[in-house]
Amino acid sequence: MLEGLAKGTLLLFDLGYFSFEWLDELSQRQLWFVCRLREKTSDTVLHTYYACEEVFDGVIWLGNYQAQAGQAVRLVRFRVGALTLTYLTNVLDPTVLSIQEIARLYARSFDIE
């Protein structure tokens, strides 16, 4: 499925593709992604860029104990109305891909489908 994609391509996908191995492979191939975080996925915060009330932007390590990802990822969490939305990306620099851009991109993914 990844054959022919240029390095630096940004992929948006939903929970059907969520796995530590998949996320690691995308990072190793230098393909960028934005996806939702599966509920009850454990993580460890490595670095916090921003945290205030209902907004979080930071770098995390996915998994604990038996199942762990091989690469750190960025977690962004924010509230829209009554919903709290949580996304992952391997674009670790918030100046390259902001929380606002992540929200806009993921919201548009449903239009694209």
C-alpha positions in Angstrom: 0.0 0.0 0.0 2.9 2.4 0.6 4.7 1.6 -2.7 5.2 4.7 -4.8 4.6 7.3 -2.1 7.3 10.0 -1.9 9.1 10.6 1.3 7.4 13.4 3.1 3.9 12.4 2.0 1.3 13.2 4.7 -1.2 10.4 5.4 -4.4 10.8 7.3 -6.1 7.6 8.5 -8.5 6.3 11.1 -8.4 3.7 13.8 -8.7 0.8 11.4 -5.0 1.3 10.6 -3.8 1.9 14.2 -1.0 -0.3 15.3 2.4 0.4 16.8 4.1 -1.5 13.9 2.3 0.5 11.2 3.1 3.8 12.9 6.8 2.8 13.2 7.0 1.7 9.6 5.6 5.0 8.4 8.2 6.9 10.4 11.0 4.6 9.2 9.9 5.3 5.5 9.8 9.0 6.3 6.1 9.2 5.6 4.2 11.6 7.8 0.9 10.7 9.4 -2.0 12.1 11.4 -4.4 9.6 13.1 -6.6 9.3 16.1 -5.4 7.6 19.3 -7.1 4.4 20.1 -8.8 4.5 23.6 -7.0 2.8 26.5 -3.6 3.0 24.7 -1.0 3.6 27.4 1.7 6.2 26.9 4.5 8.0 28.6 5.0 11.7 28.2 8.6 12.5 27.1 8.2 16.2 26.4 5.4 18.8 26.7 5.2 21.7 24.2 2.0 23.1 25.6 -0.5 22.1 28.3 -3.3 24.2 29.5 -6.7 23.1 30.7 -8.2 21.2 27.8 -5.3 21.5 25.4 -2.1 19.3 25.3 0.7 19.1 22.7 3.7 16.9 23.5 5.9 14.0 22.5 5.0 10.6 23.9 6.1 7.0 23.9 3.2 4.7 23.1 2.7 1.5 25.1 4.1 0.1 28.2 5.6 -3.3 29.2 4.8 -6.0 26.6 3.7 -3.8 23.7 5.7 -0.7 22.9 6.1 1.4 19.8 9.6 1.8 18.4 9.4 5.5 17.7 8.2 8.5 19.8 5.2 10.3 18.4 3.4 13.6 19.1 0.1 13.7 20.8 -2.3 16.6 20.5 -5.5 16.8 22.5 -8.1 19.6 22.4 -11.8 20.1 23.0 -14.4 21.0 20.4 -17.7 21.6 22.0 -18.5 18.5 24.2 -15.9 16.3 22.4 -12.3 15.8 23.4 -10.3 15.0 20.3 -6.9 13.2 20.5 -4.6 12.8 17.6 -1.1 11.4 16.9 1.5 12.5 14.4 5.1 11.7 13.7 5.6 15.4 12.8 7.2 16.2 16.1 7.8 19.9 15.5 4.7 22.0 16.3 6.1 24.8 14.1 5.9 22.5 11.1 2.4 21.1 11.8 0.4 23.1 14.4 -2.6 21.9 16.4 -4.9 24.0 14.3 -3.6 22.4 11.1 -4.0 19.0 12.5 -7.6 19.8 13.5 -8.3 21.2 10.0 -6.7 18.3 8.1 -8.4 15.6 10.1 -11.8 17.3 9.8 -11.3 17.5 6.0 -10.4 13.8 5.8 -14.1 13.0 6.0 -14.9 15.3 3.1 -12.2 13.6 1.1 -13.6 10.1 1.8 
